[in-house]
Amino acid sequence: MRHLPIDPKLFIGHRDRLKSHLPAKSLAIVNANDILPTNADGTLLMQPNADLFWLTGIEQEESILALFPDHPDETMREILFLREPNEHLKVWEGHKHSKEDAIRISGIRNVKWTSEFPGLLHQLMCDAESVYLNSNEHKRAVIEVETRDARFVRDLQARYPLHTYKRLAPLMHRLRAVKDAIEIDLLKKAIAVTKSGFERVLNATRPGVMEYEIEAEFVHEFTRNRCKFAYNPIIAGGENSCILHYNQNDQPLKSGDLLLLDVAANYANYNADLTRTIPVSGKFTDRQRAVYEAVLRVHRASVAGCVVGKLHRDWFRESQEMMNQELIGLGLLTQKDIDEQKPGTPACRKYFNHGLGHVLGLDVHDVGLMHEPFAPGWVLTVEPGIYIPEEGFGVRLENNVVVTENGPVDLMADIPIDVDDIERLMAERS
């Protein structure tokens, strides 16, 4: 693993939280993700299963967690199964966890090799009444490739058809939405490295530089700080800044244009999510400044709105109402446009055509219960924007905020965002 060791009490606490939600005689099983193929004999790097990591800290392929909180045999209440190391794997793939490694990482005392899984699974199934199995139930997920969890569900139900099977995902979504202190610290590390990358880019941005050269500055800063990209970086100059998920990053930066940067670091599988918009030449035009400051006002008001008890739909609607007024001030909408807007389709959608934010954590668009009121420990992104293709630029600003009983805490408050600060820092470029 690239990151520093994490205190296993994080994962012990997470398992205890899940156990408290499982009824009597329940077995929960979580699998690692598959290693996905590319072409020929190629494979992608494995993306750790977020639920398995949240519960164990384990990031190795073919791993399995079995939880049976009230099993009569205490040694059967938590079992972690691992791929057994051997000399062939050591030569071709490198180090695989020993049992001692896994105990140290996860805090689970009973670690077995996966070769022992079938026999122990049968014992567990004979004592269980309900079995909680996992699936990807993110509302925006595209389910086309069969997962290891899906194969396991099909096989287990065929072999043990008389058990009661239940969905683990709703429980995990509720639990993972609330971040504890260690998780917030890991997010802060990802955010601190993201800040370093952004400040490095402020120094590197100038007319004639290629978008991919800006991407390379982030690569350097993230890699040397034990991080990777949280998601494909968006390095969008000029009219590219109006493309919400622009990923080409292959165009030259031009004098007078804006550069939209939606780039953040992932540390220990926890993701930051930052967006800033900066002037390629180091100074905003009057029009760019006016649009930028309109977005910034909506951004700050929306950060302030991340309070306990707020419903996401109300929070979003409030931002749209503010954006309507800002767009009138910019001459992009009229009061007539506002008066004639249809329910559910605010006039600002013409220029602010995406959501206001999402939950953040082990997934960039993290799991959670967004139809329920905001609760303490939720981490939200706040990312309003205005995109004007006819003028050749867009502006988006995004910070990450923790909801607390005492109000929102902006984890990115020290990353430059004011126009004057951006221009001052860019004027100091070496």
N, C-alpha and C positions, 0 to 999 in steps of 0.2 A: 504494500500500500504506500502511496506517495505521502499521505498526510502523517502527522505525528500521532502517536498512540492516544486513544480516547479513553477516559476513565470508564471502566466497565459498569460502574454504578448507573450510567446513563441507560444501558441496555437492560440491566437488572430491573431498574425502575419501570422501564417501558413494558417488560414482560409482566411485572406485577400489575400494572394498570390493565393490560389485556386480560389477565387471569381473573381479575375482579369482575369482569363483564361476562365471563363464561359460566353458564349454568352447570349444575352438578352433572358429573359423568360425561363431560364434554372433552373431545379431542380436537385440537387445532393443528393444522399442518401447513407449513409455508415452504415453498420451493425457491431455489435460486433461478435466475433467468437463464435462458439458453444463450450459447454463443452463436450468433447468427452468421450464415454464410454470405460471401460476396460473389465472386466468380471463380471458376477453376477450383483450386483448393484453398482459396482465400477465406478469411473470416474477419468479422469486425471485432474490435475490442469489446469484451463483455461489459454491459451496463449492469451494475449490481441491482438486484431486486430491492426496491426501496423498503418494502415491508419487512423482508428478511434482515436487511441492514438495521432498520429501526429497532428490531427486536433482539439482534445478536451482535451487530458490528461486523458480521462476516460478509466478505465481498468475493468469495471464491465460487467458481462454477460447481454445479452438481451438489451443492450443499442443501440440507433439509433440516427444518426445525419441527419437532413434535412437542406440543404442550398438552399435558393432561393434569390440570392443577390438583385434582383430588384423587388421583390414582392411589390405591392402597399401598403400593410400593413406592416409597419416596424417590427412589432412583429413577422411576419411570415418569416423573412429573415434568421433567425437562430433559430432552435428549437432542443433541446436535449431531447430525450425520455429515461426515466429510469424505471427500475423495481421498483415498489412501495414497500417500506419496510412494514413489518408487524411483529407481535409478533412471529408467527411460524418461519419465516426466521431468526429472531433475535436469537431464541433459537437454531436452527439447523445449521445455517450458519454464524451467526454473523452479524456485522454491514453492512448495505447497505446504499448507498448514500442518503442523504436527498436532497431536491432541493437546499438548501443553500450550502451543500457540493459541488454539481455539479457546481453551479455558481462560487464558490470560485476556484475550480480547472480549469474550462474551460474558464471562462470569458463570457459564454453565459448567457444572462439574462432570456431567455424564456425556462424554463425547465418544461416538462410535464411528466406524467406517461405514460407507454406504453399502458395502457388501452385507452388512448385518441388518440393513433396513427391512427387507421383506419379512424376516422372522419376527423382529420386534414389532413391526407394524401389525402383524396378525395378532400378537398378544394384546396390543393396545386396542385394536378394533373389537376383540372379544369382550373387553371391559367397558367400552364406550357405548353410550346411547345416542349421543349427538356428535356429528363430525362437522367441524367448520373448515371449509375449503376456500381457497382464494381465487380471485379473478380480477381482471382489469375492468373496473366499473366507473372509470372517469367518464363524465358525460360527453366529453369531446374526443374520446378515444376512437380510433379507427381499428376495428378488430378484423384483420384479414389473415394474419399469420398465426397459426396455432402455437400456443405457448406451452412450456413445460407444465405449468399449472393445469391447463386445459386437458392435456394428455393424461395427467395424473387423476383429475376428476373423473374422466371417462373410464379409466381403468379401475379405479377404486369402486365406483358405483356398479360396475359390471361384476366385480368380485364379491362385493358385500351389498347386495341390493336391498336388504331389509333394515339398514340403518336409517336414521333421520339425518339428512344432510342440510346444512345451513350455510349462509353466505358470511364469510369473514370480512369482506370488503366494507360493509357499512360500519362495523365496529372499528376497523382500522382507520377509516376516514375520520370518524369522530375523535379518536385518540390522537392521530397524527396532526390534526388541525391545531391542537394546543401545544405550543413549544415550551419546553422547560428551560431552565437557566443555562444548562450546558449546550443545548441546541442553539439558543440565542448567541452564545459565545462563538460557536462554530460559524453561524451566519455572519457575525461581526468580523471574523477572520476573512471570510470570503469578500465581505464588503470593503475591508481595509485594503486588500490586494486589488480589488476593483478600482478603488480610489487611486492607488499608485499607478495603475495602468492608465487611467484617465489623465492624470497629471503628466504622465510621460507623453501622451498623445497631444496634449495642449502645446507641448514644446516642439513636437514633430510636424504639426499640421501647417501647411503653407501651400500656395498655388504650385501646381506641377507634380506634387506628390501623388502617388497612386493609392487608391483605396486599400489595396492589399498591403501596401507598405505600412499604412496605419494599423491594419490588422496584425502585422508582424510585431509592432511595438507592444500590443497587448499580449501576444504570444510570449515575447521575451519576459515581460513582467510577471505574467501568470505562472509560467513554467518555473522560473527561478524562485518562486514563492510557494512551491508545492501545490499549485492549482492547475486547473484546466478550464476551458470555456464551459460556462453553464449551459450554453445553447449556441447554435450557429451565430456568429457575430454579424450584426448589421452595420456596415460601414457605408453610409449612403450620402453621397455628395450631390448637391444641386437637385435636379428633378427626381433623382433616385430617392430622395428623402420623402417623397409622397407614396412610395411603395412600402406597404406596412411590413412585409417580411422579405425585404430585399436581401439577397444572399450572394449576388455575383461578386461584389467587392473588387471590380476589375477596371474601374474608370478613373481618369485623372481628376484631381481636385482643381477647380477653376476659381480664379480671382473673383470675388464678389459673391460666391455661392455660400450656402450653409452646408454643414456636414452634420448629419444626424448619426449618432453613435448609440446603438442599443447593444451593449456589450457588458458582460459581467463574468465574474470568476465563480468556479465551483471549488469549494474546499471540503474535503472529507465527505463528499456527496451532498453537502448543503450548498444551495445555489443563491447567489445574489442576483439582482435584476435591475440594471441601471440604464437609463436613457438620458443623454444630454445632446443638445444641439448647439454647435459652435460655428463662428464665422471663419471660413477658410483663410481670409486675408487678415484676420485678427480683429476686425471691427464690424459690428452690425450696421447695415444701412438703417435709416429711419423707419422704413417699412418693416424690415426684419425685426427690429427692436420692438415695434408696436405689437406685432403678432406674438413674439416671444413673451413679452410681459403680460399679454392677455392669457396665454397658456399658463404662465407662472402664477397668476392670480387664482385661476381655477385649481391649479395644482395645490397651492397652499391652503385654500379653503377646503379642498377634498382631504388633504392630510388631517386637518383639524376635525373633519367629520368622521374619522376612524375611531369611533367611540363605542363602548360597550352598549349593546342593545340595538344598535343601528342595523337595519336590514339592507342587504346589498342593493336591492332594487331601488330603495329610497335614496341611498347614497349616490347611486348612478344617476337617478332622476334629478337630484339636486345639482349635480355637476352639469347636466345637460341644460338645465334652466340658467345656470350661470353662463355657460358657453353661448347660449342664445344671445344673451345681452352683450357679451364680449364681441360676438360676430357682428352685431348691429353697430357697435362702436368702431369696428374695423371697416365698415362699409360693405361687408360680405353678405349680410342679411338685412331685411327691412322689418319694421314692426308688422307689416302686412304678412310677411312670411311666417312670423310667429303666430299671428292670429289665425292663419289658415292651416297650421300644422295639424296633422291627424293624430289621434290618440295612439301612443306607442311608436310614433315616427316623428320625433322632434325635428324642427327645421335645421338644427345644428348638425344632423347626420350627414349633410352634404359636405361638411368640412371636418367633422369629428366623428369618424365612421367606425369606431371600435369601442370596446368596453373601457371602463375606468380603471379596472385593476382585478387582481386575482390573488388567491392564497399562494404562499411561497414556502418552500422548504426543501425536502429531499427530491421533489420534482419541481421544475420551474412553475408549471401550472399544477400546483400541488393539490392533493386530495383534500376535501373538506366538505362542509355542509353549508353551501352558500345561500341556501334558502332560509337558514336560521339566523338569528341575530348575532352580530359580532360578539365574540367572547374574549375575556382576558387570555393572552397567550397566542392569539392569532397573529400571523404575520401577513400583511397585505402589501401588494404593489399599488402605487398611485401613479397613473400614467395618462393624463389628458394630452390631447394634441390637436393641432390645426394643420390641415394639409390643403394647399392651394395649387393644384397642378397648373392652372392657367398663369400663375406667377412663378412657377418653377421651383417652389420650395415648400417644405413642411417643417413643423416644429413639434417635437414631443419631449416631455420631461417626465422622468420616472424616479421615484424613491421607494424605499422599503420601510414599512412602518409596523411597529408592534402595538397591538391594542392592549391597554392596561386599565386597571380600575381607576387610575389617576389620569387617564387621558392618553392620547397617542404619543409614542416615542419614535421619532424619525431616526432610523439607524444610519441614514445617509446625510444627516444635517450638516456634516462637515465637508461634504463633497461640493465644490464650487457650483453654484447654480445662478447667482445674480449676474445680470448683464455686465455690470461694472467689474465684478470679480473675474469673469471670464476674459474680458478684454484686457484687464490689467495683467493677468497671468500670461496671456498670449503675447503681450507686448514685451514681456521679460524673456521671450524665447532666445536661446543661445544661437 
